[in-house]
Amino acid sequence: MKLAVFSTQPYDRTYLTQAIEAHNTSNPPTPLEPHFHALPLSPATTHLAAACPAICVFVNDDVSAPILTALHAAGVRLILLRCAGFNNVDIPTATALGVRVARMSAYSPESVAEFALALTLTLNRKTHRAFNRVREGNFALAGLEGFRMYGATVGLLGTGKIGLCAARIFKGFGCRVLGYDLFPTERFTELGGEYASLEEVLRVSDIVSLHCPLIDAGTRHIINAETLAMMKPGAMLVNTSRGGLIDTAAVITALKKKTLGSLAMDVYEMESSLFYVDHSGEILDDDVFGRLMTFPNVLICGHQAFFTKEALQEIADGTCQNFQDWVVGTKSPNVVVEGRAFGS
Ligand code: NAD
């Protein structure tokens, strides 16, 4: 069966090719035939899914209503997400069309939590700036001062799979860990975390790390002018979840007013036109992103928190498993939308 795989980089192809070969050996009646495309799914590339009952997409592929309608008309019945978040898929339209959508609901949450820690330590102790200074023979320390993590208060917005890993890690540093979640769990308190209201978490935390999903009517711009004003003056904000959780204009204002101490972001609201592509020879068109890059206390990465060998392996294997579950009609916790049966 043909599978159109969008937004693929060489590393995706390597891991997916190996996983698909193993899948085809174990499931000879339903072999997968991948067609890899470097281009993202967009109105201009929808035709690449022709004759493919299934497609595979990533975080910034456009799976909006018009595209879903075009895909359905072309015969697509299964959308395999190589990511946990599904904010880029129009779920009501997929449901109405009977197109099954399956995501990677759990793949190496430790990888993302560890990256949140990496950003926190880098931004705090400024090792990225020290690296450049030392290479130029500049051993001055002025401007590199950080704060001790031990005893600091870390606030986690979202205490799901990644938030729990972050809680374990920050507790290991001797931090006080607070959590805000609509659905509190015992596991978080067992790890030594303390639940509090959103306002309380923001008011007392030295570091606020975002680990909730992007939901239009729920968490979009959960960090906005009002909630930024609640934050402890000088606090650090870390976002490894989704760019849309932060109102970027409001965060720039808070940085300019020096009320927000520092910002680390692995994700950005308008990242789809920037990330995963080398734009180094081009003139940047995004003035908001350009402004963010001028702050010495802002650290930006290009949506790489997931990017470990283990996560890539789990994504590739899980994608094949999600495909096979669809073929045999298995119920799976990875299914976001239950589509029509295989072959219909
Ligand atoms: P999860 O579903 O296990 O946990 C999310 C938690 O957020 C849940 O406990 C949920 O109750 C909570 N939540 C939902 N709405 C909330 C709200 N309004 N306020 C507070 N909490 C709320 O998800 P996860 O596996 O921990 O992943 C979290 C997010 O991380 C994903 O949705 C995805 O967007 C992001 N992510 C980013 C990367 C990356 O590479 N940067 C990789 C994987 C996942």
Residues whose N, C-alpha, C, O or C-beta is under 5 A from the ligand:
A	BS01	NAD	A84 G85 S105 V112 L157 G158 T159 G160 K161 I162 G163 Y180 D181 L182 F183 H211 C212 P213 L214 G218 T219 T240 S241 R242 D266 H303 Q304 A305 F306
